[in-house]
Amino acid sequence: MAFLIDGDGPDRPTLLLAHGAGAAMDSDFMARMAALLAREGLRVARFEFGYMAQRRTGGSKRPPPKIELLQQEYRAAIEALACDGPLFIGGKSMGGRVASLIADDLFKAGRIAGLVCLGYPFHPTGKPERLRTEHLAALRTPALICQGTRDPFGTREEVAGYALSESIALDWLDDGNHDLKPRKSVSGQSHEDNLARAAAAVSDWVARTV
């Protein structure tokens, strides 16, 4: 399995990140976040699920497979990644959701120290009744979710009404969408501002969790 590594260093906590449903591990969002997280002192490893990797070899643009297969692939990535220090898992959107579904087993076994989700897809866009939160109510793993306040997959107002585990911390990015991007005319902040804030929040949370 191929990894992209940023901020490599023997004493750094490692954050393993999976991509979202429609963008690869080297997408602009993933690359910028990895660089910012590395600047904040983390070792960041990115990997791709098989369906996305196949696109690089001329494969068709197939949708993601069943979530159970993605969970198996995420576990395989953890096994394949060399990691000396504490390991955190997570990802962007779908990648974070997949990590959240396997987190408790791994945390209980002492394999990971926590979970980081960047833009969690609490429900499909436009379908707020189809919640993806049942497992989050009982989550035992320390977790941080960085979410834009106007994310169409779960706004701040919507998430306030969800039953979420006390182990989950939420960091809200002002006026951010699913990529944490704000409207500068509304918030006065740039996309880079929100990404840098999210990276700092992740780094601070990891330091407290370790």
N, C-alpha and C positions, 0 to 999 in steps of 0.2 A: 504493500500500500504506500502511495506517495503522500508526503506531507510537505506543506510550506511552513517554514519555521521563521519566526521573527523574535528578536530579543533573546537569542540563545545564551544561556549562562548557567553554571552549575548550581548556583544558590537561589535561583529564581523559581517561584511557583509556576507551574505550567497550566495554561488554559487551553484545552482542546475544543476547537470550534468547528461546527458543521454549518453548511450553507443553508439558505432558504430553498423553497421549492423550485424557483425559476431562475436563479442566478448561481454561477459557479463559485468555487472557493477563492478564485482570484478576481471576483467582481469588484467594482469600485468600492462598494460599502465594506466588503470583507477586508480588502487590502488596506483601506484607510483605518479601519478599526484596529486591525492587527498592528499597524505601525504605531498608532496612538497608545495602545495597550503596552506595547514593547517599550515605548518611551516612558511609560509610567512604572516600569520595572518588572513586567511580567514576561514570561516565555510563552509565546503564542504558537500553537500548532493548528494548521488548517488541513482538512481532508475533504474528499468528495465521495458521495454515495455513488454506487455503481452506475445508475441510470444517467447521472450527470457526466461521469467520466467517459461513458461510451460516446457522448456527443463529440468529444475531442477526436475520436477516430472515425468520424463520419457517420456515427449512428443517428437514428431518427430522434426527433425531439419528443421523446415519450414522456408522459407524466410520471411523477414519482410512483413507485410500487406501494404495496400495502405497508402500513406503518409497522407491522410486525417484522417485515424483512429489513426495514430501515433500522429497527432496533438491533437486529442481529449484526448489521453492518457497523453500527456505532460501537457495539461491544468488540467487534473484530479490530476496529481502529484503536481502541484503548489497549488491547493486547499487543498490537503492533508498534505502539509508540514507546520509545525509550524515554523513561522519566525517572529521575532520581529523587526529586523533591515532591511536595504535595501536588496532587493533580485535581484540577477543577474541570468540569465538562460543561458544554452548553452549545450555543449557536444562535444563528439569526433565524427568527421566525420558525419555520418547520424544523430546522436543525435543533433549535432550543427545545421545541416540543418533544422531539424524539429523545433528546438527552434527559428531559424531565421524566419520561416514562420508564427509564432504566435506572434513574439516580438512586432510588432508595435501596435497591438490592446491592448496588455497588458501595454505597455509603455504609450500610450495615456490615459489609464484608471488609471495610477499611481500605477499599481501592480508590475512593475519591474523597475529597475534602468538602466539595460543594458544587453548586450548579449556578450557571450564569446564562440568562436568556436575554437576547437583544431583540426587542419587539416580539413579545409572545403573541401567537395567534389564538386569542381566547375564544374566538368564533370565526367562521368564514365571513368575509366581508359581505355586508348586506343581509346576513342571517344571524342576528343576535340571539335567536332562540336555540341555535345549535352549539351549545357550549362545549368547550374542551377543557373543562376545569375539574372534573370529578376527582381525578387523582391528586390534584393540587390541594384539595381540602384536607387530605390526610398525609401530605408530604412531610417526611422527617428530615430530609436532607437540607442543610442550610442553603438558601437560594436567594439570588438577587435577580429581579426582573427590571430591566431598563426599558421604559415604555414612553412613547410620545403621547402627550395628553389628548391629541385628536386622532390617534391611530384607529383606522376603520376596522381593525381586528380586535378592538377593545379600547374604548376611550376611558379617560379618567373617571367620568361619571358612571359608566357601565361597570368598571372593575370595582368601584366602591361598593357595589351591591353583591359581589361574589363572596362565597364562603371559601376563603383561602387559609391555608395553614399559617400558624404563627411563625413557622420557620422561614417564610417568604418575606423578603424585604422588597419594597417597590421604590424605584428611583424614577421620578417623572421628569421628562424633558419637555420644556415649555413649548407648546404649539407644534410639537413634533408629529410627523406622520409615521407610517410603518417603517420608514428608513430613518426615523428620528429627525427628519428635515422640517424646520419651521418656515413659516412665511415671514420673511424679513420685514415686510411692511407692517406686519401685525406685532411680532415679538421683538423686533430690533436685533435678533440673533441670526447668525448664519448657520448653515449646515455644519460647518467645521466647528463652530462654537458648541453645538449640541453634542457632536461626536466626541469632542475633547472632554466635555463635562461627563459624558457617559463613561469614557475611559478612566477618568479620575475617580468616579464613583465605584467602578469595578475594582480598581487598584486598592482603594481605601477599604472596601468591603472584604476583599481577599486578605489584606493584612490583618484585619480584625478577626477574620474567621480562622486563619492559621494560628 
